[in-house]
Amino acid sequence: MTLLVIAYLGGALTILSPCILPILPFVFARAGQPFLRSTLPMLAGMTATFALVATLAAVGGSWAVHANDYGRLAALAVLALFGASLLSPRIAAALNRPAVALGNRLLSRPAPAGSGQTATRSFLLGVATGLLWAPCAGPILGLVLTGAALSGANLETSLLLFAYAAGAATSLALALAVGGKVFAGMKRSLRASERIRQALGAAVLAGVAAIALGLDTGLLARLSYGGTASFEQAVLDRLPARPTAEVTGSVVSAASNGQPFRSDLPVEGEAPSLDGAVAWLNSAPLDMAALRGKVVLVDFWTYSCINCIRTTPYVRAWADKYKDQGLVVVGVHAPEFAFEKNIDNVRKAVADAAITYPVAIDNDYRIWRAFANSYWPAHYLIDADGRIRYHHFGEGNYAGTEQAIQGLLREAGGKTASNALVKPQARGA
């Protein structure tokens, strides 16, 4: 029960996150509509669909990947038609005509005003919105999705995902209640209800185009999620004591007499194996034994995660700056959603982000499990003796991570040309 409440609160906090922006046009296009026949069915459709799609992320079959791909295309088409109907009453009438005719045939009489047609249409719009919604994987959603990834599709993870989506729906419902009053006031004062309707239609079409072209991801990559993530972490910190994602392996003494320089980073355990990837990009398969003598940065990421997209330029810059001094960066791509298991999609994302360091495709979460990881993104630094000496979860602390890299390189006998920190270029530069 505690985790259900935490998941619900995490979803409610998404209203404060930039990651809610891509679906706002679809949601606010229903502002001012009857709550029970329009707003509630739409939010219910969005909640149920997100919970279902996110649960399918734990299913390894290729059918889940294709179903999600086709579902997103269908959702874009449905929402494009919805936007067009807001722009033009003629288009709206043409789209409504088949549904009205079907209702008349089924009931053998004209459908009364305010019948279930509005609710059904709103629910379908919610389903489409849920198919396109991919919120930031902050601490709370990361915890829930980790359970789905490791345990597979089950009732508990589905309920947690549903609670998360329900929390987001609650926040959106409150925002819609306020927005509905604003739009009603604009209609009364400006007497331009048709213009407002058309503006909403244009916003919906712009949102569809942005998502279809991937422009939403580029925009969100430039916006900070740190404030909301800190709220979520504060909520998680209030959980009662529970098993944590600690790195497995024997802990050894940090003292050593064999090095002229010794970093003060603690030893967290032996580095797990990199075995289990279904494929490798930019490299032949790597293993920890062959990497002895090198400092290794293991970066867990997934290509549609906004948090990971914002972190990737730093990882790429570290790989470039320190590769000649003994640093090896290994990206471990662990999918958050079903469509991210498509290796061709990952290959394209790697090329688009100009990633040249090795990337392990961890579709079965074997490397993820070995590290007992729970976050996207997550960084683990491994010293030249194969021991984990540092980790960081989520965005931020880039200066601290780079200083840890410099310290371990110096400890390994490498020479850092400069202590200056990197200034990464924008994604894809």
C-alpha positions in Angstrom: 0.0 0.0 0.0 2.8 2.4 0.8 4.4 2.0 -2.6 1.0 2.6 -4.3 0.7 5.9 -2.4 4.3 6.8 -3.3 3.6 5.9 -7.0 0.5 8.1 -7.0 2.3 11.0 -5.5 5.1 10.6 -8.1 2.5 10.8 -10.9 0.9 13.8 -9.3 4.3 15.6 -9.3 4.6 15.2 -13.1 2.5 18.3 -13.6 5.6 20.2 -12.4 7.9 18.5 -14.9 8.7 19.7 -18.4 8.0 16.1 -19.6 4.3 16.7 -19.4 4.5 19.4 -22.1 4.1 17.2 -25.2 0.7 15.9 -24.2 -0.7 19.2 -22.8 -2.2 20.3 -26.1 -4.2 17.0 -26.3 -5.4 17.3 -22.8 -6.3 21.1 -22.7 -8.2 20.7 -26.0 -10.9 19.2 -23.8 -10.9 22.1 -21.4 -14.4 23.5 -20.8 -16.0 20.2 -21.8 -18.4 18.3 -19.3 -16.2 16.5 -16.7 -18.1 13.2 -16.6 -18.7 12.8 -20.3 -15.4 14.3 -21.6 -12.6 15.0 -19.1 -13.0 11.9 -17.0 -13.2 9.4 -19.9 -10.1 10.9 -21.5 -8.0 10.8 -18.4 -9.2 7.3 -17.7 -8.2 6.2 -21.2 -4.8 7.8 -20.8 -4.2 6.2 -17.4 -5.2 2.7 -18.4 -3.2 2.9 -21.7 0.0 4.1 -20.1 -0.2 1.4 -17.4 -0.7 -1.2 -20.1 2.0 0.0 -22.4 4.5 0.5 -19.6 3.8 -3.0 -18.3 4.5 -4.4 -21.8 8.0 -2.9 -21.5 8.7 -5.9 -19.4 7.6 -8.4 -22.1 10.5 -9.5 -24.2 8.6 -10.7 -27.2 9.1 -8.8 -30.5 5.3 -8.6 -30.9 5.2 -6.1 -28.0 7.7 -3.9 -29.8 5.7 -4.0 -33.0 2.4 -3.5 -31.2 3.8 -0.4 -29.5 5.2 1.0 -32.7 1.8 0.5 -34.6 -0.1 1.9 -31.6 2.0 5.1 -31.6 1.3 5.6 -35.3 -2.4 5.0 -34.8 -2.4 7.5 -31.9 -0.7 10.1 -34.0 -3.3 9.6 -36.7 -6.2 9.8 -34.3 -4.9 13.0 -32.6 -4.2 14.6 -36.0 -7.9 14.0 -37.0 -8.9 15.4 -33.6 -6.9 18.5 -34.2 -8.3 18.9 -37.7 -11.8 18.6 -36.4 -11.1 21.5 -34.0 -9.9 23.6 -36.9 -12.9 23.0 -39.2 -16.5 22.3 -38.3 -17.0 20.6 -41.6 -14.2 18.1 -40.8 -15.7 17.6 -37.3 -19.1 16.9 -38.9 -17.6 14.4 -41.4 -15.8 12.6 -38.6 -18.8 12.4 -36.4 -21.2 11.2 -39.2 -20.2 7.5 -39.1 -20.5 7.3 -35.3 -23.9 9.0 -35.3 -25.1 6.7 -38.1 -23.9 3.6 -36.2 -25.6 4.8 -33.0 -28.8 5.4 -34.9 -28.8 1.9 -36.4 -28.0 0.3 -33.1 -30.7 2.1 -31.2 -33.2 2.4 -34.1 -33.7 6.0 -33.1 -31.7 9.2 -33.0 -29.1 9.3 -30.2 -30.0 11.8 -27.5 -27.8 14.8 -26.9 -25.1 14.1 -24.4 -25.1 10.3 -25.1 -22.2 8.0 -24.6 -20.7 9.1 -28.0 -18.9 12.0 -26.3 -17.6 9.7 -23.6 -16.4 7.1 -26.0 -14.7 9.6 -28.2 -13.0 11.2 -25.2 -11.9 7.8 -24.0 -10.3 7.0 -27.4 -8.5 10.3 -27.3 -7.2 9.4 -23.9 -6.0 6.0 -25.2 -4.1 7.9 -28.0 -2.6 10.3 -25.5 -1.5 7.4 -23.3 0.3 5.7 -26.2 2.3 8.9 -26.8 3.1 9.8 -23.2 6.6 8.9 -22.0 7.2 10.8 -18.7 10.7 11.4 -17.3 12.0 8.4 -15.4 12.5 10.2 -12.1 13.3 8.4 -8.9 9.7 7.2 -8.3 8.9 6.1 -11.9 12.4 4.6 -12.1 11.7 2.5 -9.0 8.4 1.3 -10.5 9.8 0.5 -13.9 12.8 -1.3 -12.4 10.3 -3.6 -10.8 8.6 -4.2 -14.1 11.9 -4.8 -15.8 13.2 -7.3 -13.3 9.9 -9.1 -12.3 8.2 -9.0 -15.7 4.6 -8.2 -16.3 2.7 -8.9 -13.1 -0.2 -7.5 -11.1 1.9 -5.5 -8.6 3.9 -3.6 -11.2 0.7 -2.9 -13.3 -1.0 -1.5 -10.2 2.0 0.7 -9.4 2.1 2.0 -13.0 -1.7 2.6 -12.9 -1.3 4.5 -9.6 1.5 6.6 -11.1 -0.7 7.4 -14.2 -3.7 8.1 -11.9 -1.7 10.6 -10.0 -0.7 12.4 -13.2 -4.4 12.3 -14.3 -5.5 13.9 -11.0 -3.1 16.8 -11.5 -4.2 17.2 -15.1 -7.9 17.2 -14.0 -7.2 20.0 -11.5 -5.4 21.9 -14.2 -8.2 21.3 -16.6 -10.7 22.6 -14.1 -8.8 25.8 -13.8 -8.2 26.0 -17.6 -11.9 25.4 -18.3 -12.8 28.5 -16.3 -10.1 30.5 -18.0 -11.3 29.4 -21.5 -14.9 30.1 -20.5 -13.9 33.6 -19.3 -12.1 34.2 -22.6 -15.1 33.1 -24.6 -17.4 35.6 -22.7 -15.0 38.5 -22.7 -13.5 38.1 -26.2 -16.5 36.5 -27.9 -14.2 34.4 -30.0 -15.0 30.9 -29.1 -14.4 29.7 -32.6 -11.0 31.3 -32.7 -10.1 29.7 -29.4 -11.3 26.3 -30.7 -9.1 26.8 -33.8 -6.1 27.8 -31.7 -6.5 24.6 -29.7 -6.7 22.6 -33.0 -3.5 24.2 -34.2 -1.8 23.4 -30.9 -2.9 19.8 -31.2 -1.6 19.5 -34.7 1.7 21.1 -33.7 2.0 18.6 -30.9 1.4 15.7 -33.2 4.0 17.0 -35.7 6.5 17.6 -32.9 6.2 14.1 -31.6 6.2 12.5 -35.0 9.4 14.4 -35.9 11.0 13.9 -32.5 11.2 17.6 -31.9 9.6 17.2 -28.5 12.6 15.2 -27.3 15.0 17.9 -28.5 13.1 20.5 -26.7 12.8 18.6 -23.4 16.5 17.8 -23.6 17.1 21.5 -23.0 14.8 21.8 -20.0 15.7 20.9 -16.5 13.9 18.2 -14.5 16.1 18.5 -11.4 13.5 20.3 -9.3 10.8 17.7 -9.7 13.3 14.9 -9.3 14.4 16.4 -5.9 10.7 16.4 -4.8 10.4 12.8 -5.8 13.6 11.8 -4.0 12.3 13.6 -0.9 9.1 11.5 -1.1 11.1 8.3 -1.5 13.4 9.2 1.4 10.3 9.0 3.7 9.8 5.3 2.8 10.4 2.9 5.7 13.6 0.9 5.5 13.6 -1.5 2.6 16.2 -3.4 0.5 18.3 -1.0 -1.5 20.0 -1.5 -4.8 23.5 -2.1 -3.4 26.3 -3.4 -5.6 27.1 -7.0 -5.1 30.6 -8.3 -4.4 33.0 -8.4 -1.6 34.1 -5.2 0.0 37.8 -4.8 0.4 40.0 -2.3 2.2 40.5 1.0 0.6 44.1 1.1 1.8 46.9 0.3 -0.6 50.6 0.7 -0.5 51.3 -0.1 -4.2 50.2 3.3 -5.6 52.1 6.6 -5.5 48.7 8.3 -5.4 45.6 6.9 -3.8 42.1 8.3 -4.4 40.0 8.7 -1.3 37.0 7.2 -3.1 35.7 4.2 -1.1 35.6 0.7 -2.5 32.0 -0.4 -3.1 32.6 -3.9 -4.3 33.9 -6.0 -7.2 32.6 -4.9 -10.6 30.0 -7.4 -12.0 30.4 -9.0 -15.4 29.3 -7.4 -18.6 28.1 -10.7 -20.0 24.5 -11.0 -21.1 24.1 -8.3 -23.7 22.1 -9.4 -26.8 24.3 -7.3 -29.1 27.2 -4.7 -29.0 27.5 -1.5 -31.0 30.7 0.3 -31.8 32.8 -2.6 -30.4 33.2 -6.4 -30.1 31.8 -7.7 -26.8 33.8 -6.5 -23.8 34.5 -8.2 -20.4 35.8 -6.9 -17.2 38.9 -9.2 -17.2 40.1 -7.7 -20.5 39.5 -4.2 -19.1 41.8 -4.6 -16.1 44.3 -1.8 -15.9 41.8 0.6 -17.3 39.4 3.0 -15.6 35.9 2.1 -16.7 32.8 4.2 -16.7 29.6 2.1 -17.0 26.7 4.3 -18.1 23.2 2.8 -17.9 20.8 4.7 -20.3 17.9 4.3 -22.7 17.5 6.4 -25.8 14.0 7.9 -25.2 14.7 8.9 -21.6 14.9 12.7 -21.4 17.2 12.5 -18.4 19.6 10.2 -20.3 19.5 12.5 -23.3 20.6 15.5 -21.2 23.4 13.4 -19.6 24.8 11.8 -22.8 26.8 14.9 -24.0 28.8 14.8 -20.8 29.5 11.1 -21.1 30.5 11.5 -24.7 32.8 14.4 -23.8 34.5 12.4 -21.0 35.0 9.5 -23.4 36.7 11.8 -25.9 38.8 13.7 -23.4 40.2 10.8 -21.4 40.3 7.9 -23.9 44.1 8.3 -24.4 44.7 8.4 -20.6 43.1 5.1 -19.8 39.4 5.7 -19.6 37.0 3.3 -21.3 33.3 4.3 -21.4 30.8 1.5 -21.8 27.2 2.5 -22.4 24.6 -0.1 -21.3 21.3 0.4 -23.1 18.6 -1.0 -20.9 15.1 -0.4 -22.4 12.5 1.5 -20.4 9.7 0.8 -22.9 9.0 -1.9 -25.3 9.9 0.0 -28.5 13.4 0.6 -27.1 14.2 -3.1 -27.4 14.4 -2.6 -31.2 18.1 -2.7 -32.0 17.7 -0.7 -35.1 16.1 2.1 -33.1 19.0 2.0 -30.7 21.5 2.0 -33.5 19.9 5.1 -35.0 19.8 6.8 -31.6 23.5 6.0 -31.1 24.3 7.6 -34.5 22.1 10.6 -33.9 23.8 11.3 -30.5 27.3 10.9 -32.1 28.1 8.1 -29.6 31.3 6.4 -30.6 32.1 4.4 -27.4 31.0 0.8 -26.9 27.3 0.2 -26.2 25.9 -3.0 -24.8 22.3 -3.8 -25.7 20.9 -5.1 -22.4 17.4 -6.1 -23.6 17.3 -9.0 -21.1 18.5 -6.8 -18.2 21.3 -9.2 -17.3 23.9 -6.5 -16.8 21.3 -4.3 -15.1 20.6 -7.2 -12.7 24.3 -7.8 -12.1 24.8 -4.2 -11.0 21.5 -4.3 -9.0 20.8 -1.0 -10.8 17.5 0.9 -10.3 17.9 4.1 -12.3 18.1 5.8 -15.7 20.7 7.2 -16.1 23.2 5.6 -13.7 27.0 5.9 -13.7 29.4 3.4 -12.1 33.2 4.1 -12.0 35.4 1.0 -11.9 39.1 1.3 -11.0 42.1 -0.4 -12.7 41.8 -3.3 -10.3 38.2 -4.0 -11.3 36.5 -2.5 -8.2 33.5 -0.1 -8.2 34.7 3.1 -6.5 32.0 5.6 -7.4 28.4 5.7 -8.5 25.9 8.5 -9.3 22.2 8.1 -10.2 20.2 10.6 -12.3 21.3 13.9 -13.8 23.7 16.4 -12.3 26.9 16.3 -10.3 28.9 16.3 -13.5 31.8 18.1 -11.9 32.0 15.5 -9.1 31.9 12.6 -11.6 34.6 14.0 -13.7 36.8 14.7 -10.7 36.3 11.0 -9.7 37.4 10.0 -13.2 40.5 12.2 -12.9 41.3 10.8 -9.5 41.0 7.1 -10.6 43.1 7.8 -13.7 45.8 9.3 -11.6 45.7 6.4 -9.2 46.0 4.0 -12.1 49.2 5.8 -13.1 47.7 7.9 -15.9 48.5 11.6 -16.3 45.6 14.1 -16.7 46.7 16.9 -18.9 44.4 19.3 -17.2 42.0 19.4 -14.3 39.7 21.6 -16.3 36.2 20.2 -16.5 34.6 19.4 -19.9 32.1 21.7 -21.5 30.0 19.3 -23.6 28.5 20.3 -26.9 24.8 20.0 -27.6 23.3 16.6 -28.4 24.2 15.4 -31.9 26.9 18.1 -32.3 
